[in-house]
């Protein structure tokens, strides 16, 4: 006969009494009756019953895979030796391998070898040097907003975390709970803002007919937006389309938004990674700061420093005055504290080490340009190969678009065909990551695209 667990001594009697009171409070008459005969038996039986019964989570349905991250899940399950993953939003070398920048390894080594460094909590706002140099990177060292101490910057968990903190702040403190996001946009954008409590609407952005910018539709939709609405803007290398406004178009967007009192919220995930120039890719943001108006900017170092898993990002809010910026920062702390208390130290230390050292900063810009140039080269190779193959259609958008992604124009049926027949994985909207392509895999992709557009309508 199995020996039951006995609670020792007087202490066990006190526990028994409390458990007996709990059982009576819950109104379990049968258990109460059993307990009156043998308290310990009740404890034993109750625990056993909880294991043998249905889970309290039995009614939960299985959630679908994330439409972007699920591509990699499906890719990993495919045993084919010719499979190709063009869905992942991460840089790959010509050999298809993840890349850790040399300057990142150098910075990391300095950090590891510095015996004075400790693992104490960072402040709620994050690493001070990281915040200071992140603001300078996106707004420019000579930015009037920085010189006037009108910027509140906090370290966050990469781009997603920066957007979420900003969204939560707006939901609590901004008078307008409406945000306009481009159509299409990164799949996580609507979820981030809706979960924070904002009402999400879209404005026209991409024109499927030209595979370029629907500039007129954009102006019309923002022009009809209510005064004070928030507008999400991709600072450069629009995801998923790779289509950016020209500087002249950005100026028209700025004038329209300022005239209507629309609040810009920039998502800057690819600064320097798009064109190879940190300053050029930040120009749209700096145009909005130069006019003295207010805006928000979320930064990520996942792509441009390859710090994907370190989750390094920043949220900056440009304000009208120093006093307002100080009060905004105080409220950002109250948003962050119940979320994750304070951000991680390691990745931010890497970024700060690189940004504040002139030699390391220059080394970073060289490596950054090399990544951008390889992606640009892949665009040209793919375009040339499609043209040489005589694949139906005008593929010039591949070299006109910019950044990590190309919006191919392939429909969901053609994408499914390429996955089933050629083991090529991408998101169902036809977006491909140029960083996942190489000179060796271009011919395989061209074969798949050619077959898809000639055999699947």
Secondary structure as UniProt FT lines:
FT   HELIX           9..26
FT   HELIX           29..37
FT   HELIX           39..52
FT   TURN            56..59
FT   TURN            67..68
FT   HELIX           69..77
FT   TURN            81..82
FT   STRAND          84..85
FT   TURN            94..95
FT   HELIX           102..113
FT   TURN            115..116
FT   TURN            124..125
FT   HELIX           128..139
FT   TURN            141..142
FT   HELIX           144..147
FT   TURN            148..149
FT   STRAND          151..157
FT   HELIX           158..173
FT   STRAND          178..183
FT   TURN            187..188
FT   HELIX           189..195
FT   TURN            196..197
FT   STRAND          199..204
FT   STRAND          206..207
FT   TURN            208..211
FT   STRAND          212..213
FT   HELIX           215..223
FT   TURN            227..228
FT   STRAND          230..234
FT   TURN            239..241
FT   HELIX           247..260
FT   STRAND          263..268
FT   TURN            271..275
FT   HELIX           278..290
FT   TURN            291..292
FT   STRAND          295..300
FT   TURN            302..304
FT   HELIX           308..310
FT   STRAND          312..318
FT   HELIX           322..340
FT   HELIX           346..355
FT   HELIX           358..389
FT   HELIX           397..400
FT   STRAND          405..407
FT   HELIX           412..422
FT   STRAND          424..425
FT   TURN            428..429
FT   STRAND          431..433
FT   HELIX           434..436
FT   HELIX           439..455
//
